[in-house]
């Protein structure tokens, strides 16, 4: 009987152990009821869709896949980039997630001609779960092929002037169709005007061009190619062109003029080969000679302040005359050869130079200097070292603390305190830095590859406008959010976007420009050795 009691006790222990194991298995499987929220999340596995296919449509794609057991719906992920995942799709080009889908699924709003990449996941609602990514599928939406479609293409306008332009297009005429083509144009994308039409039975590629006349100056026009046959009417893309201004010549006898300067009411310039300084009154279009001096050089430099014009032929002395033509001082300053001047309330700041015989050879010394307002003293703030024979040219600007100057050949921009000291290099590696505009802490620099903007406090530099066209001796003027530039024509640069609008063309050796409330002025041309003579020109200021 002792053994019987021992076996009974063992049976009881075994039953308890089996009960504990059963309870543990219920907990692991989510059973056991009643206790609720204290356990770990349920781990549910759902497989990804198989055989995912993408078929291209017109601005769309249709996706199909095999059903997944236990799935309640599907998510579609798409992007213009291959290799996306659930974790990175949102950061990719046109990345998107479409939920609650089923096969087949139509994805719309796509761009024809662009490739898109897709994957699909299976989704279970209870308990919530999403599968891993399916294999990737791709499609490139295309426009439907229509019988007779000649595929018209709008081609950029050419031969643009102030009042005319050639608008262009092309199409491919299908066999057996007579296709009539024309170009619509107007100041909006509603067009409103059309060129004369032409009809073609000839098969294959055809170019089409028509000349427009009686256009308005400084106006943007929209245009598009149109083709029509028994298959329907077909349209090319909208394009635009802007007409230029037809310059008005205000004066045309300028012999070797310098760049014009503006004091708010008059435009001033120096004419080296006619030995005079002239002023043009903007309000009444009258011309005055305010000084006559015998010049020996072939070029000149000039600056103005609120009272005087300072000028030189770069070989002789600096002269000074009142802006009203009074008080001419021919030998105002008789120091070194001065080839650039900027007037400031603290003095005249100049590039000047001298040739010195040293150890049996002539050596060029080049400086940034300060000339007192009475013309009696000169202080060299900076000497270009090492001494070189190439020209020390480029932009020059002054504020209340510093002189800013470029070295055209070395590609640098520097600043030095008005009192002198060691210069600070603001920029290096510039492509022939030339003209300056100083606007607060922003220094705009014209270079052969465009316009740079330099923060004169931090030295940070950015590109305002880039060009592959050599724009040597580019002159600038700024008003509001635009920079006007002159070279072989006149253009306006949007500082925020870098967009360039051509305002006038075929203006040789353009200098300036000068901005008045109603017009843009500049001087074009040359001298009697290299005709034509210079002209003072203007166009209405664009809105």
Buried (B, 14 or more C-beta within 10 A) or exposed (E): EEEEEEEEEEEEEEEEEEEEEEEEEEEEEBEEEEEEEEEEEEEEEBEBBEEBBBEBBEBBBBBBBEEBEEBBBBBBBBBBBEEBEBEEBEEBEBBBEBEEBEBEBEBEEBEBEEBBBBBBBBBBEEEEBBBEBBEBBEBBBEEEEEEBBBBBBBBEBEEBBBBEBBBBBBBBBBEEBEBEBBBBBEBEEEBEEBBEBEEBEEEEEBEBBBEBEEBEBBBEBBBBBBBBBEBEEBEBEEBEBBBBBEBEEBBEEBBBBBBBBBBEEBBBBBBBBBBBBBBBEBEEEEEEEBBEBEBEBEBBBBBBBEEBBBBBBBBBBBBBBBBEBEEBBBEBBEBBBBBBBBBBEEBBBBBBBEEEEEEEEEEBBBBBBBBEBEBEEBEEBBEBEEEBEEBBBBBBBBBEEBBBBBBBBBBBBBBBEBEBEEBBEBBEEBBBBBBBBBEEEBBBBBBBBBBBBBBBEEEEBEEBBEBEEEBEBBBBBBBEEBBBBBBBBBBBBBBEEBEBBBBBBEBBBBBBBBBBEEBBBBBBBBBEEEEBBBBBBBBEBBE
